Amino acid sequence: MRKRTKARQLSLQVLYQMDLTSDFSDKVLNDFWVNRKEEVEPEIKQFTSELVEGIRQERESIDSKIAKYAKNWELKRMAIVDRNILRQACYELLYRPDIPYKVAINEAIDLAKRFSGEEAGKFVNGILDKIRLKALEKK
């Protein structure tokens, strides 16, 4: 598994825990690293932390973008996994110009298929493609 793919999976685990407990403090990320049984390579840990911290800082903006393009879906009614995959990919699309759109979207689709199911992959792809197109219009 590629390092950034692994980091995205770890980030999703942290975001899931934050969302489930409604605790978006940095304590959750710190506890996650302390309680890990297996060692994580520094590069993976760094990228995971960057994703989680960035999403924490921009969560309101990210959530409003997702809500805008998720027609007939309230954010709070989405599956927690899907919601956080969308948050992560949306953050990458909007705030990480170093990550190509195609990579962010494909990684999100793969995560959705793996952790939520085939239909979730289509759902995530549809929303992220709309966000991507709108972001490209602004450039």
C-alpha positions in Angstrom: 0.0 0.0 0.0 1.3 3.4 -0.9 2.3 5.7 2.0 -0.3 8.4 1.2 -3.0 5.8 0.8 -2.2 4.4 4.2 -2.2 8.0 5.7 -5.6 8.6 4.2 -6.9 5.4 5.9 -5.5 6.5 9.2 -6.9 10.0 8.8 -10.3 8.5 8.1 -10.1 6.5 11.3 -9.3 9.6 13.3 -12.1 11.7 11.6 -14.5 8.8 12.2 -13.7 8.8 15.9 -14.0 12.6 16.1 -17.3 12.6 14.4 -18.7 9.7 16.4 -17.8 11.3 19.7 -18.5 14.9 18.5 -15.0 15.8 19.8 -13.0 17.6 17.1 -10.2 18.6 19.5 -6.5 17.8 18.8 -6.6 15.5 21.8 -8.3 12.8 19.7 -5.4 12.8 17.2 -2.9 12.8 20.0 -4.6 9.9 21.7 -4.8 8.0 18.4 -1.0 8.1 18.0 -0.4 7.2 21.7 -2.8 4.2 21.5 -1.6 2.7 18.2 -0.1 -0.7 18.7 1.9 -0.7 15.4 4.6 1.8 14.5 3.8 4.3 11.8 6.4 5.6 9.4 7.2 9.3 10.0 6.0 10.3 6.4 2.7 8.6 6.9 2.2 10.1 10.4 3.0 13.5 9.0 0.6 13.4 6.1 -2.1 11.9 8.3 -1.7 14.7 10.8 -1.7 17.3 8.1 -5.0 16.0 6.7 -6.7 15.8 10.1 -5.5 19.2 11.2 -6.5 20.8 7.9 -9.9 19.3 8.0 -10.4 20.4 11.6 -9.5 24.0 10.7 -11.7 24.1 7.6 -14.5 21.8 8.6 -17.3 24.4 8.5 -16.3 25.5 5.0 -15.9 22.0 3.9 -19.2 20.9 5.3 -21.1 23.8 3.6 -19.5 22.8 0.3 -20.5 19.2 0.7 -24.0 20.1 1.8 -24.4 22.4 -1.3 -23.6 19.6 -3.8 -25.1 16.7 -2.0 -28.6 17.1 -3.4 -31.4 15.7 -1.2 -28.9 14.6 1.4 -28.4 16.3 4.8 -24.9 16.0 6.0 -25.9 14.6 9.4 -28.0 11.9 7.6 -25.0 10.6 5.6 -23.1 7.5 6.9 -20.3 8.7 9.1 -17.7 6.9 6.9 -19.1 8.6 3.7 -19.3 12.0 5.4 -15.6 11.8 6.5 -14.3 10.5 3.2 -16.0 13.5 1.6 -14.5 15.9 4.1 -11.1 14.5 3.5 -11.3 14.6 -0.3 -12.9 18.0 -0.3 -10.1 19.3 1.9 -7.6 17.9 -0.6 -9.5 19.4 -3.6 -9.9 22.9 -2.1 -6.9 23.4 0.2 -4.1 21.2 -1.1 -3.0 22.4 -4.6 -0.1 19.9 -4.3 -2.5 17.0 -4.7 -4.0 16.5 -8.2 -7.8 16.4 -8.4 -7.7 13.0 -10.0 -5.7 11.5 -7.1 -7.9 13.0 -4.4 -11.1 11.8 -6.1 -9.8 8.3 -6.9 -8.4 7.8 -3.4 -11.8 8.9 -2.0 -13.7 6.5 -4.3 -11.4 3.6 -3.3 -11.9 4.4 0.4 -15.6 4.5 0.0 -15.8 1.2 -1.9 -13.5 -0.4 0.7 -15.1 0.8 3.8 -18.7 1.6 2.8 -19.6 -0.3 -0.4 -19.9 0.0 -4.2 -22.8 2.5 -4.1 -20.9 4.7 -1.7 -18.1 5.0 -4.3 -20.6 6.3 -6.8 -22.2 8.7 -4.3 -18.7 10.1 -3.3 -17.7 10.4 -6.9 -20.8 12.4 -7.9 -20.4 14.9 -5.1 -16.6 15.4 -5.5 -16.9 15.8 -9.2 -19.3 18.7 -8.7 -17.0 20.3 -6.2 -14.0 19.8 -8.5 -15.9 21.4 -11.5 -16.8 24.4 -9.3 -13.3 24.8 -8.1 -12.0 24.7 -11.7 -14.4 27.5 -12.7 -12.9 29.7 -10.0 -9.3 29.3 -11.4 
